[in-house]
Amino acid sequence: MDEMLLKVKQLTPLASLPAQASSGAAGFDLCAALPEALHLPAGETRLIPCGFAMAVPEGYFAAVFARSGLSTKEGLRPANCVGVIDSDYRGEVKVPLHNDSGEERTVEPGQRIAQMVLLPCPKVRIECCEELDETERGSGGFGSTGQ
C-alpha cells in the first residue's frame, strides 16, 4: 500500500502531533493542547484545542471518533459523535468533548481525547431522476430487515 503524506503545522508548543499508538492502529490519537487541567461538568461540552492545523490530501477527509477507553471508562466522547475535517480546512483541529457521565471529569494537558482516521471521499455528481432501480429491500425503513 502506498504511503500518504499528511502535512501538520504545530500552532503551539503545547501540541502533540497526531500519532498511532501501535503499528496496526487505524486511528491517530488527538491530544488536548491545554495549558492546565480542564474540569468538564457532567452533561456538558467543551471545545478542546489540539494545537495543530493540517492539510488533509485532496480526495480524503479526516473523521474524528471517540477513543474507546475514554468513552467506556470516563464517559467522554466527541459531542458530534463523528467529526468531519474537510481537505480544504486549514484551521486548528479542535474536539468538542462531551461528558456523558454523571460526574465531573478532568481533561489533562496532553491527554489523548479522540482519534482521527483518514478516509477516501469520492467526488460525487448529483442527478435528479424520475425512477430508481428496484432492490429486494425496496423502501423498507428502520427495522425492516428484521434486525
C-alpha positions in Angstrom: 0.0 0.0 0.0 1.3 3.5 -0.9 2.1 5.8 2.0 0.2 9.1 2.2 1.7 12.3 3.4 -0.2 14.3 6.0 1.3 17.8 6.5 0.8 19.1 10.0 1.6 22.5 11.4 2.2 22.8 15.1 0.5 26.0 16.3 1.6 25.9 20.0 4.4 24.2 22.0 1.5 22.5 23.9 0.5 20.5 20.9 1.3 16.8 20.3 1.3 15.7 16.7 -1.3 13.1 15.7 0.3 9.6 16.4 -0.7 6.0 16.1 -0.5 4.1 19.4 0.6 0.8 17.6 1.8 -0.3 14.2 -1.7 -1.7 13.4 -3.7 1.3 14.6 -6.2 2.7 12.1 -6.5 6.0 14.0 -4.2 8.7 15.0 -4.6 9.9 18.6 -5.5 13.5 19.1 -4.3 15.1 22.3 -5.5 18.1 24.4 -3.3 21.2 23.9 -4.2 22.7 27.2 -2.0 24.9 29.5 -3.7 23.4 32.6 -6.3 20.8 33.5 -9.8 21.5 32.4 -12.8 20.5 34.5 -15.7 19.2 32.4 -19.0 19.1 34.4 -21.4 16.2 33.9 -23.6 16.6 30.8 -21.6 19.5 29.4 -19.4 20.0 26.3 -16.2 22.0 25.9 -14.2 22.7 22.8 -10.7 21.2 23.4 -7.9 22.6 21.2 -5.4 20.1 19.7 -2.8 22.9 18.9 -2.2 22.0 15.3 -3.5 22.5 11.8 -3.2 20.1 8.9 -3.6 19.7 5.1 -5.7 16.6 4.5 -4.8 15.3 1.0 -7.4 16.1 -1.7 -9.8 13.2 -2.2 -9.8 12.4 1.6 -11.3 13.7 4.8 -10.4 13.2 8.4 -13.0 11.5 10.6 -12.7 12.2 14.3 -14.0 9.4 16.5 -14.2 8.6 20.3 -11.4 6.7 21.9 -13.0 3.5 23.1 -11.2 3.5 26.5 -12.0 7.2 27.3 -15.7 6.7 26.3 -16.2 3.5 28.3 -14.2 4.3 31.3 -14.7 8.1 31.7 -17.9 8.7 29.6 -16.1 11.3 27.4 -16.7 11.4 23.6 -16.8 13.9 20.8 -20.1 15.8 21.1 -20.9 15.5 17.4 -20.2 11.7 17.7 -18.1 11.7 14.5 -16.4 14.9 13.4 -15.5 15.6 9.8 -12.4 17.6 8.8 -12.5 18.6 5.1 -9.4 18.6 2.9 -9.7 22.4 2.4 -9.8 23.3 6.1 -6.6 24.8 7.4 -7.7 26.0 10.9 -6.8 24.5 14.3 -8.1 21.0 14.9 -10.4 21.1 17.9 -12.6 18.4 19.5 -16.0 19.3 21.1 -15.7 16.9 24.1 -18.9 15.9 25.9 -19.2 14.4 29.3 -21.8 11.7 29.3 -21.0 10.5 32.8 -22.9 11.6 35.9 -19.7 13.2 37.4 -17.3 16.0 36.7 -14.3 14.8 34.7 -10.9 16.3 34.3 -9.1 16.6 30.9 -5.4 16.8 31.5 -2.9 18.7 29.3 -1.6 16.3 26.6 -4.3 13.7 27.3 -5.5 11.6 24.3 -9.1 12.8 23.8 -10.1 11.4 20.4 -8.8 9.5 17.4 -8.6 10.6 13.7 -8.9 8.3 10.7 -8.2 9.5 7.1 -10.9 8.2 4.7 -11.4 8.5 1.0 -14.0 11.0 -0.2 -15.1 10.4 -3.8 -16.2 13.3 -6.0 -20.0 12.8 -6.5 -22.3 14.3 -9.1 -26.0 14.5 -8.1 -28.6 13.8 -10.7 -32.3 14.1 -10.2 -34.3 11.3 -11.8 -37.9 10.0 -12.0 -37.3 6.4 -11.0 -34.8 4.4 -9.0 -33.7 0.8 -9.7 -35.6 -1.8 -7.7 -34.0 -3.8 -4.9 -35.1 -6.7 -2.7 -35.4 -4.4 0.3 -37.2 -1.6 -1.6 -38.3 1.3 0.6 -38.3 -0.7 3.9 -37.0 1.6 6.6 -35.9 1.3 10.2 -36.1 -2.3 11.4 -37.5 -3.6 8.1 -34.8 -6.3 7.7 -35.8 -7.9 11.0 -32.8 -6.9 12.9 
